[in-house]
């Protein structure tokens, strides 16, 4: 998990847990750049992985109400102590991926911000979509390679089911890249901050799991043609929307994936 540290005195005696994949973002200027990506209209924020509270402090300074989810029990008392004078701060302890978000929080209009862990960042994004029905904005930091996959276009090797999933739900902006030197300990890869604006028009609804499973099946064997990835004659339907018999999954746009799925569903 990537966390934000606020200063040397709070973190010098804190041992990072390898089991949590902890790396502290130590640059306040970088954290400020992340916070600056939040729209002025966002008045309430969910922060996943506040760490020792650098980003939390900046969010509160901006006047936002902050609901922070923290997995590391060692940080509970320091966070409570640091923000005890802030009635707009609420701390939830535990693994966010296993946390049931309170109903009253899940229905509020809010932004979500997090320095996502490399090992399960996409799982957290998917849970965020299910947990919060009125998201106005998400600002996430994650591995650069993963961020590039999210914005990849058809025809690129990095284009895959994750690209389709993210582009179905969000308009995605690659904000800026962060080098390893800004972390303690430095990771082996660059990180990228992305800004996600939920799309208002989602032709298959908010969480069309069957559609995404259909897409994942199409990418099951990337090197093979689309017709080899399904246990039925997918090309009967693909031809109806103008796709060639030789087409591969990585060549199909989001719009065409939706059209193809609808053709298959129409036939039952």
Secondary structure, 3 states (H helix, E strand, C coil): CEEECCCHHHHCCCCCCHHHCCEEECCHHHHHHHHCCCCCCCCEEEEECCCCCHHHHHHHHCCCEEEEEECCHHHHHHHHHHCCCCCCEEEEECCHHHCCCCHHHHCCEEEEEEECCCCCHHHHHHHHHHHCCEEEEEEEEEEHHHHHHHHCCCCCCCCCHHHHHHHHHEEEEEEEEECHHHEECCCCCCEEEEEEEECCCCCCCCCCHHHHHHHHHHCCCCCCCHHHCCCCCHHHHHHHHCCCCCCCHHHCCHHHHHHHHHHHHHCC
